[in-house]
Amino acid sequence: MANNAIQIFDGTPTTVLSQTATLVTANYSTSSTFTVTQFDNSTDLWPLAVASLRLDDGAGPWSAAPTVGTTVDLYMYVEDVGGGTTDETAPTATLQKGANYVGSFGPLYAVDEDQPNVCIISLAGVKKCSFAIYNGSGASIVYASGGNIVTIEGFTLTPSA
């Protein structure tokens, strides 16, 4: 049908977090546990995105099975606000600081394996940002050189032909 909303995706997910060390439970990812890559939305101006968490089964990926029903939460902090003069503050290992909750991966189940998970987030008004995760699983996320990662892929809605 004409003029029904359809989704248009970027087509190239951006890896915004790549793990470099174990992330213990009840902690936020920081530059000491993940490589953080800024998501640049300034050209495409995607209003929405699919965020995806992928853990490498080769290393665990958990120190023990996660607690049933828990989540790994996604936080975003906006950067280059006001012409690059103001940034929201990134979380520390134990403090949220200026990062804003945008979604959760889960609920998790009690199995020590990758539990692929996605969440839809809003990028409305965001040109550049970075992300962090909060490990609320009850178990450490074990470092894996094969890639425990978070990706972001922008999308929009447009009328169909």
Buried (B, 14 or more C-beta within 10 A) or exposed (E): EEEEEEEEBBEEBBBBBBBBEBBBBEBBBBEEBBEBBEBEBEEEEBBBBBBBBBBBEEBBBBBBBBBEEBBBBBBBBBBBBEEEEEBBEBBBEEEBEEBEEBBBBBEBEBEBEBBEBBBEBEBEEBBBBBBBBBBBBBBBBBBBEEEBBBBBBBBBEEEEE
